[in-house]
Amino acid sequence: MDMRGAGHDLESIIDQAIALLDDIGLPDLSMRRLAGALGVAPSALYWHVANKQTLLAALADRIVAEAAPADGVDTTALALRDAILAHRDAAEVVTSSAALGLSSGAIRERFHAAYTRAGSSDPARAAAVAEQFLLGHTSLVQQRIQAATIGAYDANPRDVDTSTRAEFADGIAALSML
């Protein structure tokens, strides 16, 4: 079945992929499973995405775009953190897309704008460091949440995000002194 005939576009594909990501996680998110959820043949997805990594980059961009608008460095960082932690395995999706240069670069752009508004002497450098800190932190938090879910980390999975929020804010504040 042709994706155009099924009424799907890239946005609806991303919507369904995020729903699957939240429901089953990244390891089980396949092009075949996504096509099945959309009611189309797997080959129909390739009208809109070249491959799974391209799909994941689109997911990463959508997740980052969900971050609430913010002006300050700290509010920008917390908004990006919240957007990433709102979705299961999103830290891995966003980090891998950034590492491979497939994402839009919106994280760095948002940090660059915030550091520029804050009067940073080197907003590009500050943005790069803040992006790396954000991606590392959210990866650590999501790994702890997953481990707590299966009993391998001594915490309630719902409390891991909350218990690490202040540490993250302290880290961003320390980076702002650069």
Rosetta blueprint (number, residue, H / E / L):
1 M L
2 D L
3 M L
4 R L
5 G L
6 A L
7 G L
8 H L
9 D L
10 L H
11 E H
12 S H
13 I H
14 I H
15 D H
16 Q H
17 A H
18 I H
19 A H
20 L H
21 L H
22 D H
23 D H
24 I H
25 G L
26 L H
27 P H
28 D H
29 L L
30 S L
31 M H
32 R H
33 R H
34 L H
35 A H
36 G H
37 A H
38 L H
39 G L
40 V L
41 A L
42 P H
43 S H
44 A H
45 L H
46 Y H
47 W H
48 H L
49 V L
50 A L
51 N L
52 K H
53 Q H
54 T H
55 L H
56 L H
57 A H
58 A H
59 L H
60 A H
61 D H
62 R H
63 I H
64 V H
65 A H
66 E L
67 A L
68 A L
69 P L
70 A L
71 D L
72 G L
73 V H
74 D H
75 T H
76 T H
77 A H
78 L H
79 A H
80 L H
81 R H
82 D H
83 A H
84 I H
85 L H
86 A L
87 H L
88 R L
89 D L
90 A H
91 A H
92 E H
93 V H
94 V H
95 T H
96 S H
97 S H
98 A H
99 A H
100 L L
101 G L
102 L L
103 S L
104 S L
105 G L
106 A H
107 I H
108 R H
109 E H
110 R H
111 F H
112 H H
113 A H
114 A H
115 Y H
116 T H
117 R H
118 A L
119 G L
120 S L
121 S L
122 D L
123 P H
124 A H
125 R H
126 A H
127 A H
128 A H
129 V H
130 A H
131 E H
132 Q H
133 F H
134 L H
135 L H
136 G H
137 H H
138 T H
139 S H
140 L H
141 V H
142 Q H
143 Q H
144 R H
145 I H
146 Q H
147 A H
148 A H
149 T H
150 I L
151 G L
152 A L
153 Y L
154 D L
155 A L
156 N L
157 P H
158 R H
159 D H
160 V H
161 D H
162 T H
163 S H
164 T H
165 R H
166 A H
167 E H
168 F H
169 A H
170 D H
171 G H
172 I H
173 A H
174 A H
175 L H
176 S L
177 M L
178 L L
